[in-house]
Amino acid sequence: MPFHKVKKTYQNIQRLRNVTNVLIKHGFGSLVDQLNLQHYLSLGKRIITFKKYESEKEVHTIPERLRLAFEELGPTFIKLGQILSSRPDLIPQDFAEEFKKLQDKVPPFSASESKKHIEEELNVKTDEIFSSFEETPTAAASIAQVHNATLITGERVIVKVQRPGLRQMLESDISILFYLANLIERYLPHGKLYNPTGIVEEFSRTIRRELNFNLEGSN
């Protein structure tokens, strides 16, 4: 399998630095060393961060620490953990059980942003589609939020709208996940045991299918 490299864009480098910091914060400093990720941090930052968070390992189990790291890293990692929570065939049972606790803790975005996204996707004004559109979402998650609405025809529908900027962020994060999976397979003694690149490939297919929606309606 070819080695996946991360495009050295400013966004990707900053995100890798963020991922590295979060891993260290939650007690995975030795993993950062093994994967040779420490060069994404300055020397001073590296020393301070390692000392400050080494005690994290004494407070939480490894699955707990990884779940906390995923929560801090946001939508892509939360979604990965949620998918893996139902796949004990891919990861150890204790990790799968811990990942079931992952929740989307994100505020809703504005109704005006929802309408703007709908208009850009469908190339039509929302008032040409809906006779009413409830501005307060009934649910908000990391991937999308849901609004109740009524079509011009009188049909009641549920409108699911992607979070603004989500696709670009996911593409960057998936690229980074492939990079990390390759590093795990290359540098960890039993890194290939759970086929991390295969897990990321399956996640990539799953999340892209989930993103391929415009409007989801029901009576």
C-alpha positions in Angstrom: 0.0 0.0 0.0 1.4 3.4 -0.9 2.5 5.8 1.9 0.0 8.6 2.2 1.6 12.0 2.5 -0.1 15.1 3.8 -0.1 18.0 1.4 2.1 20.6 3.1 -0.5 23.4 3.1 -0.6 25.9 5.9 -4.0 24.5 7.0 -2.8 20.9 7.1 0.4 21.7 9.0 -1.5 23.7 11.6 -4.0 20.9 11.9 -1.2 18.3 12.4 0.3 20.6 15.1 -3.1 20.7 16.8 -3.5 16.9 16.6 0.0 16.5 18.1 -0.7 18.9 20.9 -4.0 17.2 21.8 -2.4 13.7 21.7 0.3 14.9 24.1 -2.3 16.7 26.3 -4.1 13.4 26.8 -1.1 11.4 27.7 0.0 10.0 24.3 3.4 11.7 24.4 5.3 8.4 23.9 3.1 7.7 20.8 4.0 11.1 19.4 7.6 10.2 19.8 7.2 6.8 18.2 5.4 8.3 15.2 8.0 11.0 15.0 5.4 13.8 15.2 7.3 15.9 17.8 8.9 17.9 15.0 5.6 19.6 14.5 6.2 21.3 17.9 8.9 23.8 18.9 11.4 22.5 21.4 10.2 24.8 24.2 6.5 23.9 23.5 7.5 20.2 23.4 9.2 20.2 26.8 6.5 22.2 28.6 3.6 20.2 27.0 5.1 16.8 27.8 5.8 17.7 31.5 2.4 19.3 32.0 0.3 16.4 30.7 2.3 13.3 31.6 0.2 12.9 34.7 -2.9 12.5 32.5 -2.0 8.8 32.2 -2.6 8.3 35.9 -6.1 9.6 35.8 -7.8 7.9 32.8 -7.5 4.6 31.0 -6.1 4.5 27.4 -9.6 4.2 25.8 -10.9 7.1 28.0 -7.9 9.3 27.0 -8.4 8.5 23.3 -12.1 9.3 23.6 -11.3 12.6 25.2 -8.8 13.4 22.5 -11.3 12.6 19.8 -13.9 14.9 21.4 -11.4 17.8 21.6 -10.3 17.2 17.9 -13.9 17.8 16.7 -16.3 16.5 14.1 -14.1 14.2 12.0 -12.6 12.4 14.9 -15.9 12.2 16.8 -17.6 10.7 13.8 -14.7 8.2 13.4 -15.1 7.1 17.0 -18.8 6.8 16.7 -18.5 4.6 13.7 -15.9 2.4 15.4 -18.0 2.1 18.5 -20.3 -0.3 16.6 -17.3 -2.2 15.1 -15.7 -4.3 17.8 -14.5 -6.5 14.9 -12.1 -3.7 14.0 -11.0 -2.4 17.4 -10.7 -3.9 21.0 -13.9 -4.2 22.9 -12.9 -1.7 25.6 -12.2 1.0 23.0 -15.6 0.3 21.3 -17.4 0.6 24.6 -15.7 3.9 25.4 -16.4 5.4 22.0 -20.1 4.8 22.6 -19.8 7.8 25.0 -18.8 10.1 22.2 -21.3 12.9 21.6 -21.6 15.8 19.3 -21.3 18.9 21.5 -21.6 21.7 19.0 -23.8 24.8 18.9 -26.3 25.2 16.0 -25.4 27.5 13.2 -27.8 30.3 12.1 -31.0 29.7 10.1 -29.6 32.3 7.6 -26.6 30.1 7.0 -28.8 27.1 6.6 -30.9 28.9 4.0 -27.8 30.2 2.2 -26.4 26.7 1.9 -29.7 25.3 0.6 -29.8 28.1 -2.0 -26.2 27.5 -3.1 -26.8 23.7 -3.4 -30.1 23.9 -5.3 -29.6 27.2 -7.1 -33.0 28.4 -6.0 -34.4 30.8 -3.4 -35.7 29.1 -0.3 -39.0 31.0 -0.4 -39.6 29.4 -3.8 -39.4 26.0 -2.1 -40.8 26.5 1.3 -43.9 28.2 2.5 -42.5 28.0 6.0 -39.0 27.2 7.5 -38.5 26.9 11.2 -35.4 28.9 12.1 -34.7 27.0 15.4 -33.2 23.6 14.5 -34.7 20.5 16.1 -31.2 18.9 16.2 -27.7 20.1 15.7 -24.7 17.8 15.3 -21.1 17.9 14.1 -22.1 17.0 10.5 -25.4 18.7 10.0 -28.5 20.2 11.7 -32.1 19.6 11.1 -35.0 22.1 10.5 -38.7 21.4 10.2 -40.3 23.1 7.1 -43.3 23.1 4.8 -43.0 22.9 1.1 -44.9 25.2 -1.3 -47.1 22.1 -2.0 -48.1 21.9 1.6 -46.0 18.8 2.4 -44.2 18.8 5.8 -40.6 18.0 5.5 -37.4 17.6 7.6 -34.5 19.5 6.1 -31.0 18.3 6.9 -28.3 20.9 6.2 -24.5 20.4 6.2 -22.5 22.4 8.6 -20.7 25.3 6.8 -17.1 24.5 5.8 -17.5 20.9 6.8 -16.5 19.3 3.6 -13.1 21.1 3.4 -12.4 20.3 7.0 -13.2 16.6 6.5 -11.0 16.4 3.5 -8.1 17.8 5.4 -8.7 15.6 8.4 -9.1 12.4 6.4 -5.8 13.2 4.7 -4.2 13.5 8.1 -5.8 10.3 9.3 -4.3 8.4 6.4 -1.0 9.9 7.2 -1.2 8.9 10.9 -2.5 5.4 10.0 0.6 4.9 7.8 2.9 6.1 10.5 1.3 3.6 12.9 1.8 0.7 10.5 5.4 1.8 9.8 6.7 2.5 13.3 4.6 0.6 15.8 5.6 -3.1 16.4 2.1 -4.4 16.0 0.8 -1.4 14.1 -0.7 -3.5 11.2 -2.6 -5.8 13.6 -5.8 -3.7 13.4 -5.2 -2.5 9.8 -5.4 1.3 10.6 -5.2 2.3 6.9 -8.1 0.0 6.1 -10.1 1.5 8.9 -9.5 5.0 7.6 -10.4 3.9 4.0 -13.7 2.5 5.3 -14.4 5.6 7.3 -13.6 7.8 4.3 -16.1 5.9 2.2 -18.7 6.0 4.9 -18.4 9.7 5.7 -18.4 10.7 2.0 -21.6 8.7 1.5 -23.1 10.5 4.4 -22.1 13.9 3.0 -23.8 13.2 -0.3 -27.2 14.6 0.7 -29.0 17.8 -0.2 -32.4 17.7 1.4 -33.9 14.8 3.3 -37.7 15.0 3.5 -40.4 13.0 5.2 -44.1 13.4 5.7 
